[in-house]
């Protein structure tokens, strides 16, 4: 369909400048392994409880559900889903993230979670006996599913329902806005690859009947001075020279609070759900 090709192309265009799209797989694993140490400190669990409550209320999950959580990370959705559903398979390719999740499973003595250390984009679902295995497949804020093929692959794994969670394209982060203005003099355009408009329209023009509801979300990242400097140097990598490095260090020092650099972001998540059979 012509409209399907349009949305696929638009999504691919947005991905060209997305930093994780440019990295090698090993580099991205390194990034996720490093962030796993403090990942849970930034997660807003209120919105997770709200999303899962809605999924249960709308009948997408119940006590008999077999669930696949793609890009599960440290288990933000995996853990609460395990309290409702019969079995949850937690899939991720970051050892760091999965180690944190395994520790939670051990500490809470959870017996219905199985960890899958795999790369979603490279899995052959038939060979891995994962085709049409799950009642419910979910992917939340997962860069591994920010593309046409990985999105539609969810339908191959599910025999009933899917859920895809991402942003609505609106984003507020005052400290980064201030950093852009003071360090390079203008706001850097943010990649819109995570906008739900792309997967929603791809699903619609693929013949599915996606539904959507929204949930407010916020993250708070607390970093020591060295970590904050490294993060901003990565953000302004293509501008880096001695002057920019000096500005970054000065900006971080001036914005430290109680020995921490605090970054707060706010946005709205779009939660897309759809029935696989059509």
C-alpha positions as a printed Julia matrix, in Angstrom:
278×3 Matrix{Float64}:
  0.0     0.0    0.0
  1.23    3.46  -0.87
  0.55    4.87   2.62
  2.4     1.99   4.24
  5.48    2.69   2.14
  5.26    6.39   3.1
  5.29    5.73   6.86
  8.0     3.12   6.58
 10.2     5.55   4.67
  9.53    8.38   7.12
 10.46    6.18  10.07
 13.68    5.13   8.35
 14.55    8.78   7.71
 14.15    9.64  11.39
 16.46    6.78  12.3
 19.38    8.04  10.23
 20.45   10.6   12.84
 19.53    8.54  15.9
 22.69    7.95  17.9
 21.98    4.29  18.71
 21.28    3.58  15.05
 24.8     4.72  14.18
 26.51    2.57  16.8
 27.66   -1.0   16.42
 25.78   -3.66  18.37
 28.75   -4.08  20.73
 28.83   -0.33  21.41
 25.13   -0.29  22.25
 25.52   -3.28  24.56
 28.35   -1.41  26.29
 26.08    1.62  26.75
 23.2    -0.44  28.18
 25.53   -2.42  30.45
 26.91    0.8   31.89
 23.5     2.43  32.35
 22.09   -0.7   34.03
 23.87    0.26  37.27
 21.68    3.32  37.8
 18.82    2.64  35.38
 16.18    1.97  38.03
 16.85    5.27  39.76
 15.41    7.18  36.79
 12.34    5.08  36.01
  8.92    6.51  36.85
  7.11    3.45  38.2
  3.76    5.23  38.59
  3.2     5.22  34.84
  4.12    1.51  34.65
  1.47    0.64  37.23
 -1.04    2.75  35.29
 -0.23    1.05  31.97
 -0.41   -2.48  33.37
 -3.65   -1.72  35.2
 -5.18   -0.54  31.91
 -3.9    -3.58  30.01
 -5.5    -5.88  32.58
 -8.74   -3.9   32.68
 -9.04   -3.97  28.89
 -8.56   -7.74  28.82
 -5.17   -7.96  27.11
 -3.58   -9.85  30.0
 -4.88  -12.19  32.7
 -3.73  -15.0   35.0
 -3.45  -17.42  32.07
 -1.34  -15.16  29.82
  2.06  -16.21  28.5
  3.96  -12.97  27.89
  7.06  -11.92  25.95
  8.7    -8.67  27.1
 11.05   -7.47  24.32
 13.9    -5.26  25.5
 12.94   -5.96  29.1
 15.89   -4.1   30.61
 15.93   -4.39  34.4
 12.34   -5.62  34.45
 10.23   -2.48  34.73
  7.34   -4.33  33.08
  8.54   -7.91  33.53
  8.29   -7.89  37.34
  4.74   -6.48  37.67
  3.51   -8.6   34.74
  4.77  -11.69  36.54
  2.41  -10.86  39.4
 -0.58  -11.08  37.06
  0.33  -13.5   34.29
  1.13  -17.2   34.21
  4.6   -16.82  32.69
  6.78  -13.95  31.48
  9.73  -14.36  29.11
 12.13  -11.45  29.54
 14.24  -10.8   26.44
 17.25   -8.48  26.24
 20.82   -8.57  24.93
 22.44   -6.55  27.72
 24.14   -8.73  30.34
 24.13   -5.76  32.72
 20.39   -5.21  32.48
 19.65   -8.93  32.77
 21.93   -9.32  35.8
 19.95   -6.62  37.61
 16.72   -8.36  36.65
 18.03  -11.75  37.81
 18.93  -10.26  41.19
 15.37   -8.94  41.54
 13.97  -12.34  40.62
 16.17  -13.98  43.26
 15.43  -11.39  45.95
 11.66  -11.56  45.38
 11.68  -15.35  44.87
  9.77  -15.05  41.6
  9.34  -18.39  39.84
  7.45  -17.52  36.64
 10.02  -15.39  34.8
 12.41  -16.88  32.25
 15.28  -14.75  30.98
 16.21  -14.85  27.27
 19.59  -13.31  26.52
 19.01  -12.67  22.82
 18.99   -9.91  20.21
 15.39   -9.45  18.98
 16.56   -8.27  15.57
 18.59  -11.42  14.92
 16.21  -14.06  16.25
 14.73  -16.64  13.89
 11.41  -17.15  15.67
 10.69  -20.47  13.98
 14.1   -21.96  14.77
 13.89  -20.7   18.37
 10.37  -22.14  18.77
  9.04  -18.65  19.51
  6.6   -18.29  16.61
  2.99  -17.79  17.79
  4.05  -18.89  21.27
  2.86  -15.93  23.35
 -0.57  -14.59  24.27
  0.8   -11.09  24.73
  3.95   -9.45  23.35
  5.1    -6.08  24.69
  7.87   -3.68  23.73
  8.33   -0.49  25.75
 10.72    2.34  24.87
 12.9    -0.21  23.15
 15.31    1.17  20.51
 15.6    -2.37  19.16
 12.05   -2.03  17.88
 12.36    1.42  16.35
 12.04    0.04  12.82
  9.5    -1.54  10.47
 10.81   -5.11  10.52
 11.2    -5.38  14.29
  7.75   -3.93  14.89
  5.94   -6.36  12.59
  8.03   -9.23  13.93
  6.03   -8.86  17.15
  3.01  -10.22  15.23
  4.95  -13.37  14.37
  5.64  -14.07  18.05
  2.12  -13.35  19.31
 -0.96  -15.48  18.9
 -3.34  -12.92  20.4
 -2.29   -9.37  21.35
  0.63   -6.95  21.16
  1.52   -3.71  22.92
  4.02   -1.11  21.75
  4.91    1.8   24.04
  6.78    4.9   22.94
  6.65    8.69  23.12
  4.16   11.07  21.54
  6.91   13.27  20.13
  6.62   15.99  22.78
  9.52   16.29  25.17
 10.6    18.65  27.95
 14.09   18.72  29.42
 15.05   22.12  30.79
 18.67   21.37  31.74
 19.51   20.01  28.28
 17.74   22.94  26.63
 19.86   25.27  28.77
 23.03   23.32  27.95
 22.38   23.57  24.2
 21.92   27.33  24.41
 24.98   27.97  26.58
 27.4    25.48  25.04
 26.71   25.61  21.28
 24.25   28.5   21.03
 21.18   26.72  19.68
 18.88   23.79  20.39
 19.86   20.49  18.81
 17.02   18.87  16.91
 16.01   15.7   18.68
 15.45   12.53  16.66
 11.75   11.73  16.42
 12.35    8.01  15.89
 10.47    7.07  19.09
  7.27    8.87  18.07
  4.24    6.53  18.16
  2.9     8.11  14.98
  5.16    5.82  12.92
  4.31    2.39  14.37
  0.63    3.35  14.71
  0.28    4.21  11.03
  2.39    1.26   9.89
  0.11   -1.08  11.83
 -3.01    0.63  10.51
 -1.92    0.51   6.88
 -0.78   -3.1    7.35
 -4.4    -4.03   8.02
 -4.46   -4.09  11.82
 -6.77   -2.04  14.03
 -4.43   -0.4   16.55
 -5.84    1.37  19.58
 -3.99    3.92  21.66
 -4.12    5.51  25.09
 -1.7     7.92  26.72
  0.18    8.17  30.0
  2.28   11.02  31.43
  5.83   10.07  32.22
  8.93   11.56  33.82
 12.53   10.52  34.38
 15.14   11.87  36.76
 18.81   11.15  36.06
 21.33   11.9   38.81
 24.97   11.93  37.78
 28.31   12.69  39.34
 30.38   15.41  37.68
 32.56   13.1   35.56
 29.55   11.14  34.26
 27.65   14.32  33.4
 30.64   15.7   31.49
 30.97   12.44  29.54
 27.28   12.51  28.67
 27.41   16.08  27.38
 30.62   15.43  25.47
 28.83   12.58  23.75
 25.87   14.86  22.97
 28.12   17.51  21.43
 30.58   15.05  19.93
 30.6    16.56  16.43
 31.28   20.04  17.86
 34.02   19.0   20.29
 37.14   21.13  20.51
 38.98   22.61  23.48
 36.52   25.51  23.69
 33.44   23.25  23.75
 35.07   20.92  26.27
 35.78   23.89  28.51
 32.19   25.11  28.2
 30.85   21.64  29.09
 32.98   21.39  32.22
 32.0    24.9   33.3
 28.29   24.22  32.65
 28.32   21.01  34.66
 30.17   22.61  37.6
 27.7    25.52  37.71
 24.7    23.22  37.68
 25.76   20.71  40.32
 23.42   20.35  43.29
 24.68   18.55  46.38
 27.5    17.01  44.31
 25.06   15.74  41.65
 24.11   16.89  38.16
 20.36   16.33  37.9
 18.57   15.94  34.57
 14.77   15.8   34.59
 12.7    15.0   31.51
  8.95   14.93  30.98
  6.89   13.55  28.12
  3.76   11.63  27.3
  3.83    7.99  26.29
  1.56    6.5   23.68
  0.5     2.93  24.43
 -0.53    1.13  21.25
 -2.4    -2.18  21.5
 -3.71   -4.41  18.75
 -5.06   -7.86  18.06
 -2.78   -9.98  15.9
 -5.44  -11.97  14.05
 -7.33   -9.91  11.48
